[in-house]
Amino acid sequence: MLVLTRYKNEGIVFVDSLTGDRTVITVNDLRGDKVRIGIDAPQHIQIWRSEIEPQDQSDRRSK
């Protein structure tokens, strides 16, 4: 696991080396022990919160 420190309004950029698609994650707000993030990703990218992520690929395709 890569762990990075980011301040409010700073982000992380992921670039797909095959397609050039960019996903940007930005720290929008800090409130106590909670962090609000913004995610700007191509429309075909599925984004799931880890606590509700489907357990297998067939669940993902059915939604």
Buried (B, 14 or more C-beta within 10 A) or exposed (E): EEEEEBEEEEBEEEEEEEEEEEBEBBBEEEEEEEEEEEEEBEEEEEEEEEEEEEEEEEEEEEE
